[in-house]
């Protein structure tokens, strides 16, 4: 069964990581009755998603401030692993390679994601 798949793009978080088939699409979403209203709603959501909901809340935000360690990190790899293994949240214990794009000048970087709580210890 070769079902058509649909790419999902949201105003708040951008392109979804996986496509949806028509059954899932119609179960989760309803068809808009007015393109004009849809455009207004999309633009409102897009604008709202550029703002943070508080000091540490990034839920529903398309922009997120992150700490990325780049450059010659192999000499300190063991130290980074040790610091991350002591983090409270399971997600923060993992070594995660990320690609980020700056908002000010659209420069792209690849590096190691560091949770806020680990930054000072890693830099020591």
Buried (B, 14 or more C-beta within 10 A) or exposed (E): EEEEEBEBEBBBBEEEEEEBEEEBBEEEEEEEEEEEEEEEEBEEBBEBBEEBEEEEEBEBBBEEEEBBBEEEEEEBEEEBEEBBEEBEEEEBBEEBEBEBEEEEEEEEEEBBBBBEBBEEBBEE
